[in-house]
Amino acid sequence: MDSIVKRYGPVAVPSDAQLTGLAYRDFYRILALDVEIRSDMPQLLKLFRGKYANFISPAKERVDCSLYLWGRERLIFADGKVMRAPTFEQMEGHAQVLFTNMIINRITDYFLVHAGVAAKDGQGVIIVAPSSLGKTSLTLSLTKQGLQFLSDEFAPINRRTGLIEPFPRTLGLRRGAAKLFRDIDFAQLTAFKNLGSRSKFLYDVNLLNNASLNPCKFSALVILSPGPEAESGKCHVMDVALYQPEGRVIKALAETGGIELVSVNQETEYPVYRFSVEKSRTPITCFTRICREYQAEILYYERVYHYTPKFEAVPTLEPLDKSQAVMHMLKHLMNFTRNSRLYGEFACRKSSWSWAG
């Protein structure tokens, strides 16, 4: 790690000796990746153990990637990026973002779709939805009706076999889910706040009677979209958080037709830029393309919904043809940004690519 002798923005990057001197270590095996987390404080490892308990592995001499948590200085280091959390309490949220980005960018054996997965008789249903629209709640509801749980966050599609692999990370339930799942005692669950989103409660998937660790075939795709009241108005509201202020991505977005910068939140160490994006196809496509192009500058970006799903409402079902379904899958493909290894692999190929199977 020769690169960590330099400074990254206003934060001094820890030296090799400081990083390797972090005394507490955990190891994980996540989709063919051997991952190490080091810290100077054991309590910082506790949340990762809770969320990734099913991925814990024996100690390894060599790993594919490492996350370093230096609690005394509030520093988080991974993949050449170093962050200082505004407070010690916020270290977990910042660390989760870097950890997730590190894993996503290194996965090459799978197409990693942002989705929930449930299955029956070996046939898998992928459930795609923007954040906060009930993806986890629907996945969990299906397990209450006899389907098997595979994942609530990632649908890893094996490039060689075409099968969906299970991803049994601990569930993150919002407070509103308590009305749906009255058998879950939320008072006994651990609360956790992801960066840029509302608090969630951690629920161990091993408590589900029908969680599955077996791959399944991809047989159906369900796409959740909000009702008409959530889509009112002429524009979407999108937040973009950066590692450093005034990144090139902000200039590129602000200069694009149909996209307007409306506010900047500088209250935290990592600025959040809010944009208004016209709902016509071109501005939305341009917004996604630019964010993917400058992904290395971006901590996260997400659409902001001032909307709470009404689970008691009768849903409206609309069929999709295969071309539309493929486009939705590609839209939610997480490990195909410009700084991901999967993108680098396909960028070197002249031939087109397709889903396995």
C-alpha angles and dihedrals in degrees: 000000000000091000094070095074089079129073122260107211113301095339123086110233113233117249124246090255092053093049098046089045093066100117104207119072138177128183130211137184108213119175095326092319121117106214131187128199118196129187143165089224124054093210090067090062093051097081093050090051089053095048098038101032092130091055099052112127138181119276115283130204091214126034134183096231142355138213117205123202115191101186098179090061095029089237127151121191130186137142094359094308124113125192134183112212113226089233135009089247090059094053093091094055093047092045092052091055094050092043093051093046091049092053095043094050093052101046111104105152092067141045100232112210122189097238148105121253132208127169143193126194090352094306114121130212116204113207114202123189141143116260117285096021098106105268093140093042092052092046091051091045090056091054088054086058095054104275120126121249117233104159144337099200114025131037104198109198111198108233093210101046103021089228124135110241121212118253104193099187116153113276120252109214125188121223091253090065089071089080091057100041106041091164090068114086102217091185088069095049127095114248119222132178117213117211110271096008143077124277121281134195121232116235120185111236088210087073088067112095093216107039111142131212093186125100118245139197120263103244108150141022124208118190117196118207129175124256125261093273091062091050096051117125131043099270144050119229113228130183123207119189118195135201089225129022123257097020122179090253091067092055092047092050095044091052093053119099115250093022121098130182105227105172146356123216109208096167093106127049090255112060120228117210117202119208134189110220122192112238095233114111100251099057093045092049091047092049092054093043094051093047091051091047092053096035091130089067095047126089091187140325127202144161115257115228121192087195140103117207114245102220092180092061120100108253123231113229121208125178122234128206119232095260091055091047092052091050091053090050092050091047090058096041103125105188099054103084123124094262095048122103092229090058090048090052095052094040087064093055124087095200123080120253133227141183114281116248 
